[in-house]
């Protein structure tokens, strides 16, 4: 029966993703974020449980990616779709700004189907997960931003955008900026950029210094900045990975 423990944890991730998708479609992004966070929590521990119980399997690997596709692939796509829909609804792109950026003949930015661009994140996540399953280089680290990290980033931006008393709201409710964020997100998901993994194979300091340091920095930022810390944490994660890669090359 112990071989079912990791799979049940993985399916719990999938269930959280399904619930998060419902909340995201209803534009309840805080609740969507909570369930995505719960799903990522389960995703963090399913592999660890499999290793501890010595029941790792190909089935578990496939289940993990399928669950991530919903929790960390579909949901952030829905969130970006909602953000673009809201930006267009608020009519932040005035005639003057359209003329300035694109020319007076290009009014596609206010087209009803423009928000579908947000689902490029879902497509990029799917492509990344498929590559991950066949890439033997990503056993102990990641190449490209992992889908859970990208999901947390996009959902945090969606929640921040709903705070209309914040100066960042103007930027996060501008369709042009949201489309740029979408394209950067898709690129980073599949970029040839080595990043350290947060999954612990053992809990000692040796071999985990960068992980513990990152978690400590993240905790401090979350306590001080709360939801606004999340984009900063993702950027720090990428920068620390780049620095770590340079240090490894020098050694």
Beta strands, then each sheet from edge to edge (+ up, - down):
strand 1: 141-143
strand 2: 194-196
sheet 1: 1+ 2-
end
